[in-house]
Amino acid sequence: MKTRPLGSTGIDLPVLSFGASSLGAEFRDISLDEAMRSTRTALDLGMNFIDTSAYYGRGMSEILLGMGLKGVPRDSYLLGTKLGRYSDKHFDFSARRVEESVHVSLQRLKTDHLDVLLLHDVEFVELPQIWEETLPALLKIRDQGKARAVGFSCYPLKTFHTVLDHVEDEIDCILAYNRYTLQNTSLATELLPRLKAKRIGVIGAGPFSARLLTHAPLPDWLKEPEEVRAAAKEADRLCDQRGVDIAQLALQFACAHPDIASMVAGSANPDNIRKWAEWLEQPIDEALLAEVLAIFEPVKDIGHLEGLAENN
């Protein structure tokens, strides 16, 4: 699988990375065997950056990864986790919790260092804490050699810019989810120029936009408005008529941007992971892509509110 540099970190990531949120049974119950086979399948196919979080499965994802990676040479894969979010309502970005969280994550993952360490969903707290308290603690972790690259993740564009105003000269990378898809390309238009100028690495996630760009039933927690859902259904029908899975087009599109180092997608189904790798080896249908983008044009970049109201 092709790789791209993560900003100026010296780390090269695969264009498609393995998201381990599913290993925390975030979307359905899974077996230990599924977790093990999914992880090994991803690595075998070159998806050798694994993205997880202390939040996923409230620690289960990290624990199962630690088991699934047993015996795999540490220099053969890259590992990233997140801290600060620990449940739907529990957020703790205190300096003390940074140190504790990293210690626990390293124990669960059975490693002595992380390649990428991110603050998870910072839009849910009052933002000054992030640059006044959390970031100094994060940089200390990096200085100790426990993390090679540090940064933050969130959803609202306002939050990205507010935090970057204070940290862009100190962090190494960011992660943005559902911000570079067939329907929403705001990562490219609203953030990439700023990040590229500072040589900050960019990781994308959510190429399928929470199943919006798949055949699968939409989850109850999907927040996109009805007009976006209607456009997605129309685009799905068009792709189906042309004999193309809309998920294939979505993945190929999301992984193609040269300034996004990697796109994270997750599944606990090894067959899905193999299918994704096969899709990336195929040329994208440019004519179909143009038609699908035209369908989404009236609802382009429409998103939803996330976190505290003042951070949106």
N, C-alpha and C positions, 0 to 999 in steps of 0.2 A: 504494500500500500504506500502511496506517495506520502511524503511528509512536508511540513512547512515550519519555519522558525517561529518560536513564540517570542515575538518582539526581540529584545536585546539580551534575553536570558541565556542564550547558548543552548537552549532546549529545543529539539525538533519534535513536533507532535505529528501523529498520523492525521490525515485529513478527516478521518472518521474515528472517533474514540468511543470507548465502551462506558456507558453510563450505568452505574451499579445501583441506582435507586430501586430498581425492580427487585434486587436481591434483599431489600428490606421489606418485601411484601407490601410495598406501597400501593399496588394496584390490584393484586390478587394473592391468594395463598400460593406459596411455591415450596417445592421440596428441596432438601439439601442436594440431591443429585442434580436437579435443574440448575441450582446456583453454581455448582462445581463445573458442570458441562458448559454452561454459558460463558463462564470466565475463561476456561481453557479454549473454547471455540473462538472467542474474540481475540485472544493472544495468537492463536494459530493463524488467524486471518490478517494479522498485522495491526490490529486495533490495540496497540500496546500502551496506550495511555488510558488509565482507568480512573474515572471520576466518581467519588462518593461523598458522603457527608455524615457527620455524627447524627444528623436529623433523620436520615433514611432508615426507617424501621426502628428508630430510637436506639441506634447502635447496631442493629442486626446486620445491616449491609456491611459495615466494617468487619464485624466478627466473621461473617461468612467469607468475605474476601480473604481475610487472614488465613482461613482454613483452605480456601480454594487455591491460594497462591503458594501453599506449602510445597517446598521442593523446587519451585521455579526460581531460577537465578535472579537475584534482585536487579542486576544490571540489564536484564532482558525486557523489563517493563518500566513504565513511568506511572507514578501514583499521586493522585491528588485527593484531598479531602477538604471539608469546610467546617467552620465553627461559628458559634454565636446563636444559631437556631437549633433548638433541641426538641420542640414539639410545635403543634399548631399555634400555641399561645405562649410558649416559653422561649424568651429571647434573653441572652445574657452576653453582652459585649464588654464586660468588665475585664480589666487587665489580668486579674487573678484567674478568671475563668479561661482566658486565652491559654495560659500556661497549663492549667489543669486539663483542658480539652485536648490540647496537642499530646500531652502525656498519655491520656487514655486512648486516643486514636492510634498512636504508635504501638501501644500494647495490643490493641485489637487487631491491627493490621500486621503485627509481627515484623516490624521494620524499625530501623533507627533513624530514618529520615523520610521526608515527603518531597516530591518534586514540585508540587504546586499546593499552596495552602491559601484558602480563600475565606473571607468573612461572608457569611451566608445570609442573604436577604436583609441587607442593612436598612431597607426602607421601612421596617417595622419598628424602628426606634428613633429617638431624637438624634439627629445626625451629628451634632457637635461632638458627642461621645466618641464617634468613630475616629475622628482625627486627633482629638485631645487625649484619649485614653487607650482605645483599642489598637490603633496603628502603631504607637510606640512599642506596645507589647508584642505585636506581630513582627515588627522589625527586629526585636530582640531574639525572637525564635529563629529568624533567618540568620542573624549574626552567629547564633550558636550552632549553625549547620544542620538544624532539624528540618529546615525547608529551603529549597533552592530558589523558589519564586513565590512571591506573596501578592495578594490583591483582594478584590472584593467582587461580590455578585449582587445583582438586584434586578428589578424589572422596570421601574419608572425611569424615563429619560431624565426627568428633572433631578432625581436622586443621583444618577450617574454624574451629571454635570456639577451638582453641588459638592459631592464628595471629591470629585476630581479637582475642583478648584483648590482643595487643600492638600491633596495627596499625590497629584500626578507626577511630582518629581521624586517620589519615594517608592511607589509600588512598581511591580513588574508586569502585572497582567490584570485583566478583568474577565468575568464570564457574564454573558447576556443570553437569556433564554427567550425563545419565541420572538426574537427581534431580527432574525434573518430567515424568512420563510417566503413561500409563494405569495402570501397575503401581506406580510409585514417586513419591510426591508429597512426599518428605521435605524438599525444598527449601522448599516452602510452609509446612510445619508446623514444621520445626526451625530454619530459618535466616532466612526472610523477615521475621519480626517484629523480629529483632535488626538486620538490615540496613536495614529501612525506618526504624527509629527513628533510625539514624545517617545516613540519606539516602545510603547506599551503593548505587550502581547494581548491578543484577542482570542478568546475561546467562545464559540457559540454553542447553544444547546437547544433542544426542542425543534428539530427540523420538521416534525409532524404536527407541531403546535397543539399539543395535548389531544392528539387523535383527530383534530379538525381536518387534517389533510390525509386521512386514511379511510378505509371502508368500515372501520370499527365503530361501534356505537359510541356516541359522545359521552364522556363522563359527566356525572352530576355536578362536579365542581368546576366545569368549564365556564369561564366568565365572559367569553366573547359575546357581543350582542347579536341579536337575531339576524340583522342584515349581513353580518360576516358569516354566520352559519349557512344562510341561504346561498350566498355566493360560493361557499365551499361545496355545497351539494350540487350546484350547477356545474362547477369545475369537475367534480367527481363523475358526474354523468357524462360529460364530454370525454374525459379520459377513458371511461369504460367503453364508450362507443368506438374509440380509437384502439382499443385493446391494450391500454397501458394502465397500470395501477397508479393512481394519483400519488400514492406513497413513494413510488419509484421516482416520479418527476420531482416530488418535494425533496427527497434526499439528494438526488443529483444536483438540483439547484442550490441547496443549502451548502453543499460541500465544495462548490465550484469557485467561491469567491477567493481570490488570491491573497487577500489581506486578513482573512479569518484563518488562524493557524489550524484550528480543528473544530469540528462539529460533533457534539456529544449526543449519542442516541443510546437508549437503554432498553434491554429486554432480558427476561429470564428464560427465553425460548431460543435454544441454539439454532433452530431452523430459521427464525427471523434474522438472526445475526449473519448466518451464511447468505441469506437472500440479499441483505443489504450490501455485502461485499460484492456479490455478483452484479447487482445493479450499478455499482460504481465503476465496474469494468466496461459497462455498455455506454455508447454515445447517447447524449441527451437528445430528445426529439425537439429540435429548435422550433419547428412550426407549431407543434402542440404547446410548447412552453409559451410562445407568444400569445396564443389564443387563451390560455389559462390566465396569464398575467392580465390580459384585457378584461376577463371576467372579474378579476379582483380589483381592477382599477378604481371603481366607485367606492370601494371600502378599504382601499390601500392604507396601511399603517394604523387602522383603527384598532385600539387595544382596550384595556380595562384598567381600573384602579387597583392598586396593590399596596398594602402597607398603610401607614398613617396618611391621612388626607393631605396634610401639608407637604408631604414628600412627593406628591403627584402633580 
